[in-house]
């Protein structure tokens, strides 16, 4: 699955927008005109990367960069500057590019910032799981998982909104048909809830279906 980009771009760009070129490469891009609009969309859209085209804005983009970083510290941020703008916020930006540059250079920089290639990314609802790095991002938070937790979440994400039976989880995650002692599974589910839920005691996403298994609501 291609990456999601949250693109902040106003109407004062010094050069044609790069968005059409990136969409041809099948990136999923949501364009917003202001920093406040980007903050409003941040959690619902759950992007892999934010791009601030400061050359098109009425401000340098420093405040936008800072606010995005405060709200989603793990989100990579790429900033595009005009030839006359100066770099004053390197601490919040992952990469800064000064124009002019080619679309190819921009794509190369974007790819370096993304968490992994398409084959190793699983994105369902609010959840984005990087299978290679064993990291999950949900609602702007990114957390490292153990290999078992990552595999368990992967199986649940592959069946969104569906009840996954305990027996299937044991087969897929622990490679066993034995389901007599479910404490190991229950503990891993509890750990996932600690990672994914705002209130693990009242789970919004990872639901227990008594006597059957678990369901990931997205």
URWO-V721122 format. One record per pair of residues at least 4 apart in sequence whose ideal C-beta (glycine too) atoms are under 8 Angstrom apart, sorted by the first residue. I is the first residue (numbers start at 1). J is the second residue. Records with the same first field share a line. If there is no record, write none. Layout:
I=J + J
This chain:
1=118 + 121 + 122 + 123
2=25 + 26 + 27 + 28 + 118
3=27 + 28 + 47 + 48 + 49 + 110 + 114 + 121
4=27 + 28 + 29 + 30 + 45 + 46 + 47 + 48 + 49 + 123
5=22 + 27 + 28 + 29 + 30 + 47 + 48 + 49 + 50 + 51 + 110
6=30 + 32 + 38 + 41 + 42 + 45 + 47 + 49 + 50 + 51
7=19 + 29 + 30 + 31 + 32 + 50 + 51 + 53
8=31 + 32 + 33 + 34 + 35 + 37 + 38 + 50 + 51 + 52 + 53 + 57 + 61 + 64
9=13 + 17 + 19 + 31 + 32 + 33 + 51 + 53 + 56 + 57
10=33 + 34 + 53 + 56 + 57 + 58
11=33 + 56
12=55 + 56 + 57 + 58
13=17 + 53 + 55 + 56
14=55 + 56 + 82 + 83 + 99
15=55 + 99 + 100
17=53 + 56
18=22 + 103 + 106
19=23 + 29 + 31
20=24
21=25 + 103 + 107
22=27 + 29 + 103 + 106 + 107 + 110
23=27 + 29
25=107
27=110
30=41 + 45 + 47
32=37 + 38 + 41
33=37
34=38 + 57
35=39 + 52 + 61 + 63 + 64 + 67 + 68
36=40
37=41
38=42 + 50 + 64 + 68
39=67 + 68 + 71
41=45
42=46 + 47 + 68 + 71 + 72 + 75 + 140
43=126 + 139 + 140
46=126 + 128 + 137 + 138 + 139 + 140
47=75
48=76 + 114 + 115 + 128
49=75 + 76 + 77 + 78 + 110 + 113 + 114
50=68 + 72 + 75 + 76 + 77 + 78
51=77 + 78 + 79 + 80 + 110
52=57 + 61 + 64 + 65 + 68 + 77 + 78 + 79 + 80 + 93
53=57 + 80
54=59 + 60 + 61 + 79 + 80 + 81 + 82 + 85
55=80 + 81 + 82 + 85 + 99
57=61 + 64
59=63 + 64
60=85 + 88 + 89
61=65 + 79 + 89
62=66 + 88 + 89
63=67
64=68
65=69 + 77 + 79 + 89 + 92 + 93
66=70 + 89 + 92
67=71
68=72 + 75 + 77 + 92
69=73 + 75 + 77 + 92
71=140
72=140 + 141
74=137 + 140 + 141 + 142
75=140
76=94 + 95 + 113 + 114
77=92 + 93 + 94 + 95
78=93 + 94 + 95 + 96 + 97 + 109 + 110 + 113
79=89 + 93 + 95 + 96 + 97
80=96 + 97 + 98 + 99 + 106
81=85 + 86 + 87 + 96 + 97 + 98 + 99
82=98 + 99
83=98 + 99 + 100
85=98
87=96 + 98
89=93
90=96
94=113
95=109 + 112 + 113
97=101 + 105 + 106 + 109
101=105 + 106
102=106
103=107
104=108
105=109
106=110
107=111
108=112
109=113
110=114
115=121 + 128 + 130 + 133 + 135 + 137
116=120 + 121 + 130 + 131 + 132 + 133
117=121 + 132
120=130 + 131 + 132
121=128 + 129 + 130 + 131
122=127 + 128 + 129 + 131 + 154 + 157 + 158
123=127 + 128 + 129
124=157 + 160 + 216 + 218
125=160 + 205 + 218
126=138 + 139 + 205 + 218
127=136 + 137 + 138 + 153 + 157 + 196 + 205 + 216 + 218
128=136 + 137 + 138
129=135 + 136 + 150 + 153 + 154 + 157
130=134 + 135 + 136 + 137
131=150 + 154
133=144
134=144 + 145 + 146 + 147 + 149 + 150
135=142 + 143 + 144 + 145
136=142 + 143 + 145 + 150 + 153 + 195 + 196
137=141 + 142 + 143
138=143 + 195 + 196 + 205
139=198
143=195
145=149 + 150 + 153 + 195
146=150 + 191
147=151
148=152 + 173 + 174 + 188
149=153 + 188 + 191 + 192 + 195
150=154
151=155 + 172 + 173
152=156 + 169 + 173 + 188 + 189 + 192
153=157 + 192
154=158
155=159 + 164 + 168 + 169 + 172 + 173
156=160 + 164 + 206 + 214 + 215 + 216
157=216
159=164 + 216
160=216 + 217 + 218
161=215 + 216 + 217 + 218
162=215
163=209 + 212 + 213 + 214 + 215
164=168 + 169 + 213 + 214 + 215 + 216
165=169 + 212 + 213
166=170 + 179 + 182 + 185 + 212 + 213 + 214
167=171 + 177 + 179 + 213
168=172 + 213
169=173 + 174 + 185 + 213 + 214
170=174 + 176 + 177 + 178 + 179 + 185
171=175 + 176 + 177
173=185 + 188
174=184
182=186
183=187
184=188
185=189
186=190
187=191
188=192
189=193 + 206 + 208 + 214
190=194 + 200
191=195
192=196 + 206
193=197 + 200 + 203 + 206
194=200
196=205 + 206
197=202 + 203 + 204 + 205 + 206
198=204
199=203 + 204
203=207 + 208
204=217
205=216 + 217 + 218
206=214 + 215 + 216 + 217
207=214 + 215 + 216 + 217
208=214
209=213 + 214 + 215
